[in-house]
Amino acid sequence: MITREATVLLTPESEDLRFLPEGPYRNPNGLLSWVSIQHGKDSVVGAVNLLDLDTGKNTTCHHPGRPGFAFPTDREGVFVVGAEHSLWLFDTKSGESKAFVDGVDAGVDGTVINDGLCYDGHLIFGCKDFAFEDHKGGLYLLRRGETELVQLDNTQLCSNGKFIVADGDKRTLFDIDTPTQKITACEIDFAAGNRGEQRTIVDLTDGEVYPDGMIATPDEKSLIVAIFNPHDATVGEARQYGIASGELEAVWHTPGSPRVTCPQLIEHDGKIKLVLTTADEGMDSDLRAKNPNAGCLFVGETDFTSLNDNPVWPVPAEIS
């Protein structure tokens, strides 16, 4: 097993931005986008952030809701954002935010949109229960070119990391519902709008840490998962597991920041590197004092020679 120590890539300029960073994503213009889901425990707003990896400049584009995910679209400067109970087109240049799908988790109290996935023009995203108590959040599919949602599940606690692996005509969805402490896989049928029986790929129930965001490695033979440690700790980690074996292959440590939220691969300084977002969500003042890097973005070395897929989302023609 390989162990590496990541270093701080970005220290957000305010505590608001350090509360809950997630969703780092490569953009066609070379920027790295990431979401600050909410700007404090009682906040109901967040932002899409744009990081210039060459200069280190981070631009914060405030959103009227709490963005669980944001992906670049085929319209310059415009992102598709899942926030609150809607899908939005968010123009980071003008600041205009327009909902085009409403009513996510309609009739369900205490949930909000969380993590998502962009794949071949489709969006898959899930919701979380704020109390982390009831299996009531939805998992949704928005097919390419459409604006009507398909509900895949209604038993999510805290829907998080996702990716899809293709094998001929078969598509396998790898998924995380964080409080279950498991990474699962199932077949997904986009045309039929359903998913098959889930099987466990990685089981963390013998420990006290939780899987959060996740990506596939470039060869799609392994996965990299961010590990959220809610306990009294001073080092965080992301782990690489073999998909077929379930064995731990590599670990990246984040010193001074135990609550790692999402991974992403980037090309920087001529190498493929791993970016990790971290959070200070839920830390009391004593634990925060022991973790000066909480809420920072980290970068670590890898042995990869190519990148995973970070596609843009094609906006349906009917949306003006």
C-alpha positions as CSV (number, residue, x, y, z in Angstrom):
1,M,0.0,0.0,0.0
2,I,1.2,3.5,-0.8
3,T,0.9,6.4,1.7
4,R,1.3,10.0,0.7
5,E,1.0,13.3,2.5
6,A,-1.0,16.0,0.8
7,T,-0.2,19.7,1.2
8,V,-2.4,22.8,1.3
9,L,-3.4,24.0,-2.2
10,L,-5.8,26.8,-1.1
11,T,-6.7,28.4,2.2
12,P,-10.1,30.0,1.7
13,E,-10.2,33.6,2.6
14,S,-13.0,33.3,5.2
15,E,-14.4,30.9,7.8
16,D,-17.6,30.9,5.8
17,L,-15.9,29.3,2.8
18,R,-14.2,26.8,5.0
19,F,-17.4,25.4,6.6
20,L,-18.3,22.9,3.9
21,P,-16.2,22.8,0.7
22,E,-17.0,20.0,-1.7
23,G,-17.3,19.0,-5.4
24,P,-13.9,20.0,-7.0
25,Y,-14.3,19.7,-10.8
26,R,-12.1,20.5,-13.8
27,N,-13.5,23.1,-16.2
28,P,-12.8,23.4,-19.9
29,N,-11.2,26.8,-19.3
30,G,-8.6,25.3,-17.0
31,L,-10.2,26.5,-13.8
32,L,-11.1,24.2,-10.9
33,S,-14.6,24.8,-9.6
34,W,-15.8,23.8,-6.2
35,V,-18.8,24.5,-4.0
36,S,-18.9,26.0,-0.6
37,I,-22.3,24.3,0.2
38,Q,-23.3,26.6,3.1
39,H,-21.5,29.4,4.8
40,G,-21.9,28.4,8.4
41,K,-24.0,26.1,10.6
42,D,-27.2,28.3,10.3
43,S,-26.5,29.6,6.8
44,V,-29.0,29.0,4.0
45,V,-26.7,30.2,1.2
46,G,-23.4,29.0,-0.4
47,A,-21.3,29.6,-3.5
48,V,-19.7,28.2,-6.6
49,N,-15.9,28.9,-6.4
50,L,-13.5,29.1,-9.4
51,L,-9.9,28.5,-8.6
52,D,-7.1,29.4,-11.0
53,L,-4.5,26.7,-10.4
54,D,-1.7,28.8,-12.0
55,T,-2.2,32.0,-10.0
56,G,-3.9,30.6,-6.9
57,K,-6.7,33.2,-7.2
58,N,-10.1,31.9,-6.0
59,T,-13.2,33.7,-7.2
60,T,-16.4,33.2,-5.2
61,C,-19.7,33.4,-7.0
62,H,-22.5,33.6,-4.4
63,H,-25.7,31.5,-5.0
64,P,-29.1,32.2,-3.4
65,G,-29.3,28.6,-2.0
66,R,-27.0,25.9,-0.7
67,P,-25.4,24.2,-3.8
68,G,-24.8,20.5,-3.2
69,F,-23.2,20.2,-6.6
70,A,-22.2,22.4,-9.6
71,F,-21.0,21.3,-13.1
72,P,-20.0,23.5,-16.0
73,T,-22.3,23.5,-19.0
74,D,-21.9,24.0,-22.7
75,R,-22.7,27.7,-22.1
76,E,-19.6,29.7,-21.2
77,G,-19.6,30.7,-17.5
78,V,-22.9,28.9,-16.8
79,F,-23.2,26.0,-14.3
80,V,-25.9,23.5,-13.6
81,V,-26.4,23.7,-9.8
82,G,-28.4,21.4,-7.5
83,A,-29.4,23.6,-4.5
84,E,-32.2,23.3,-2.0
85,H,-35.1,21.5,-3.9
86,S,-34.3,22.8,-7.4
87,L,-31.9,22.5,-10.4
88,W,-30.6,25.9,-11.5
89,L,-28.7,27.4,-14.3
90,F,-26.2,29.7,-12.6
91,D,-24.3,32.4,-14.6
92,T,-21.1,33.0,-12.7
93,K,-20.4,36.1,-14.7
94,S,-23.7,37.9,-14.2
95,G,-24.7,36.3,-11.0
96,E,-28.1,35.4,-12.4
97,S,-29.6,32.1,-11.1
98,K,-32.6,30.6,-12.8
99,A,-34.4,27.4,-11.6
100,F,-35.5,25.1,-14.4
101,V,-36.6,22.0,-12.3
102,D,-38.4,22.5,-9.0
103,G,-40.1,20.3,-6.5
104,V,-37.2,17.9,-5.7
105,D,-38.3,15.7,-2.7
106,A,-41.7,17.4,-2.8
107,G,-43.7,16.4,0.2
108,V,-40.7,15.3,2.2
109,D,-39.6,17.5,5.1
110,G,-36.1,18.1,6.3
111,T,-34.1,17.2,3.1
112,V,-32.0,19.1,0.7
113,I,-30.1,18.3,-2.6
114,N,-26.6,17.1,-1.9
115,D,-24.0,15.4,-4.2
116,G,-24.4,14.7,-7.9
117,L,-22.8,13.2,-11.0
118,C,-22.7,14.3,-14.7
119,Y,-22.4,11.4,-17.1
120,D,-23.0,11.4,-20.9
121,G,-25.4,14.3,-20.7
122,H,-27.3,12.8,-17.8
123,L,-27.5,14.1,-14.2
124,I,-27.8,11.8,-11.2
125,F,-28.1,13.4,-7.8
126,G,-29.4,12.6,-4.3
127,C,-30.6,14.3,-1.2
128,K,-29.8,14.2,2.5
129,D,-31.8,14.3,5.7
130,F,-30.5,17.1,7.8
131,A,-30.9,15.1,10.9
132,F,-29.2,12.0,9.5
133,E,-31.9,9.9,11.0
134,D,-34.6,9.0,8.4
135,H,-34.2,7.1,5.2
136,K,-36.3,9.5,3.2
137,G,-34.2,11.4,0.8
138,G,-34.6,10.9,-2.9
139,L,-32.1,9.8,-5.6
140,Y,-32.9,11.2,-9.0
141,L,-32.1,10.9,-12.7
142,L,-32.4,13.7,-15.2
143,R,-31.9,12.2,-18.6
144,R,-29.9,14.0,-21.3
145,G,-32.0,16.7,-23.0
146,E,-34.9,16.4,-20.6
147,T,-36.3,18.5,-17.8
148,E,-38.5,16.0,-16.1
149,L,-37.0,14.0,-13.2
150,V,-37.1,10.3,-12.7
151,Q,-36.9,9.1,-9.1
152,L,-34.6,6.1,-8.6
153,D,-34.9,5.8,-4.8
154,N,-36.6,7.4,-1.8
155,T,-34.5,5.9,1.1
156,Q,-31.4,8.1,1.1
157,L,-29.9,9.3,4.4
158,C,-27.1,11.4,2.9
159,S,-26.5,10.8,-0.8
160,N,-22.8,11.4,-1.7
161,G,-20.1,10.2,-4.0
162,K,-21.0,8.7,-7.4
163,F,-19.4,7.5,-10.7
164,I,-20.4,5.2,-13.5
165,V,-18.3,2.6,-15.3
166,A,-19.4,1.4,-18.8
167,D,-18.9,-2.2,-19.9
168,G,-20.4,-2.7,-23.4
169,D,-24.1,-1.8,-23.1
170,K,-24.0,-2.2,-19.3
171,R,-23.6,0.9,-17.0
172,T,-22.7,0.4,-13.3
173,L,-23.4,3.1,-10.8
174,F,-21.0,3.3,-7.9
175,D,-22.7,5.2,-5.1
176,I,-22.4,6.3,-1.4
177,D,-25.1,6.9,1.2
178,T,-22.7,8.2,3.8
179,P,-24.3,7.1,7.1
180,T,-24.4,3.5,5.9
181,Q,-20.6,3.5,5.8
182,K,-20.7,1.5,2.6
183,I,-19.7,2.0,-1.1
184,T,-22.2,0.1,-3.3
185,A,-22.6,-0.7,-7.0
186,C,-25.6,-1.5,-9.1
187,E,-26.6,-1.5,-12.8
188,I,-28.5,1.5,-14.0
189,D,-30.8,1.6,-17.0
190,F,-31.2,5.2,-18.2
191,A,-33.9,4.4,-20.8
192,A,-36.0,2.5,-18.3
193,G,-35.2,4.9,-15.5
194,N,-34.3,2.4,-12.8
195,R,-31.4,0.7,-11.1
196,G,-30.7,-2.9,-10.1
197,E,-29.9,-4.6,-6.9
198,Q,-27.1,-3.0,-4.9
199,R,-24.0,-4.9,-3.9
200,T,-21.3,-3.8,-1.4
201,I,-17.9,-2.9,-2.8
202,V,-16.3,-1.4,0.3
203,D,-17.6,-1.8,3.9
204,L,-16.4,0.6,6.6
205,T,-18.9,-0.4,9.3
206,D,-16.1,-1.8,11.5
207,G,-14.8,1.7,12.0
208,E,-16.0,5.2,13.0
209,V,-15.3,7.1,9.8
210,Y,-17.6,7.8,6.9
211,P,-17.2,7.7,3.1
212,D,-18.1,11.1,1.4
213,G,-17.2,12.2,-2.1
214,M,-15.7,9.7,-4.6
215,I,-14.2,9.3,-8.1
216,A,-13.0,6.5,-10.3
217,T,-9.3,6.2,-11.1
218,P,-8.5,6.9,-14.8
219,D,-8.4,3.1,-15.6
220,E,-11.7,2.6,-13.8
221,K,-10.2,-0.3,-11.9
222,S,-10.1,1.5,-8.6
223,L,-11.9,4.2,-6.7
224,I,-10.7,7.1,-4.6
225,V,-13.0,8.1,-1.7
226,A,-12.8,11.0,0.8
227,I,-13.1,9.9,4.4
228,F,-15.0,12.2,6.8
229,N,-13.9,11.8,10.4
230,P,-16.3,13.4,12.8
231,H,-14.3,12.6,15.8
232,D,-11.4,14.2,17.7
233,A,-8.6,13.8,15.1
234,T,-5.9,16.0,13.6
235,V,-5.2,14.2,10.3
236,G,-7.6,13.3,7.5
237,E,-7.4,10.9,4.7
238,A,-8.6,9.8,1.3
239,R,-8.3,6.2,0.3
240,Q,-7.9,4.2,-2.9
241,Y,-9.6,0.8,-3.1
242,G,-9.5,-1.8,-5.8
243,I,-13.0,-2.3,-7.2
244,A,-12.7,-6.0,-7.9
245,S,-10.8,-6.8,-4.8
246,G,-12.1,-4.3,-2.3
247,E,-8.5,-4.0,-1.0
248,L,-7.0,-0.7,0.2
249,E,-4.3,0.3,-2.3
250,A,-3.3,3.9,-1.3
251,V,-3.9,6.6,1.3
252,W,-3.4,10.3,1.1
253,H,-3.2,12.2,4.5
254,T,-4.4,15.8,5.1
255,P,-2.5,17.1,8.2
256,G,-4.5,19.5,10.3
257,S,-7.8,18.7,8.6
258,P,-9.6,15.4,9.5
259,R,-12.9,16.0,7.7
260,V,-12.1,15.2,4.0
261,T,-15.1,15.7,1.7
262,C,-14.3,15.1,-2.0
263,P,-11.5,14.1,-4.3
264,Q,-10.7,15.1,-7.9
265,L,-7.7,14.6,-10.3
266,I,-6.1,17.6,-11.9
267,E,-3.1,18.2,-14.2
268,H,-0.7,20.7,-12.5
269,D,3.0,21.4,-13.0
270,G,3.1,18.7,-15.7
271,K,1.8,16.0,-13.4
272,I,-1.5,14.3,-12.5
273,K,-2.3,15.2,-8.9
274,L,-5.1,14.6,-6.5
275,V,-7.1,17.5,-5.1
276,L,-9.0,17.0,-1.8
277,T,-11.6,19.4,-0.3
278,T,-12.0,19.4,3.5
279,A,-14.4,21.0,5.9
280,D,-14.6,22.4,9.4
281,E,-18.3,21.6,9.7
282,G,-19.3,20.5,13.2
283,M,-16.0,21.3,14.9
284,D,-16.1,22.9,18.3
285,S,-13.6,25.6,19.1
286,D,-11.1,23.3,20.7
287,L,-11.0,20.9,17.8
288,R,-10.9,23.7,15.3
289,A,-7.9,25.2,17.2
290,K,-6.1,21.8,16.8
291,N,-6.8,21.8,13.1
292,P,-5.4,24.9,11.4
293,N,-6.0,23.5,7.9
294,A,-9.6,22.6,8.4
295,G,-11.6,23.7,5.4
296,C,-8.6,24.0,3.1
297,L,-8.1,22.4,-0.3
298,F,-5.2,20.0,-0.5
299,V,-3.1,18.5,-3.3
300,G,-1.2,15.3,-3.3
301,E,1.1,13.4,-5.7
302,T,-0.1,10.4,-7.7
303,D,1.3,7.8,-10.1
304,F,-1.5,8.4,-12.7
305,T,-0.5,9.4,-16.2
306,S,-4.0,10.4,-17.4
307,L,-7.2,12.0,-16.0
308,N,-10.6,10.8,-15.2
309,D,-13.6,12.1,-17.1
310,N,-15.0,15.5,-16.1
311,P,-17.7,16.2,-18.8
312,V,-19.7,19.4,-19.2
313,W,-23.5,19.2,-19.0
314,P,-25.3,20.0,-22.3
315,V,-28.2,22.4,-21.5
316,P,-31.5,21.1,-23.0
317,A,-32.5,23.2,-26.0
318,E,-35.9,24.1,-24.5
319,I,-34.2,26.0,-21.7
320,S,-33.7,29.6,-22.7
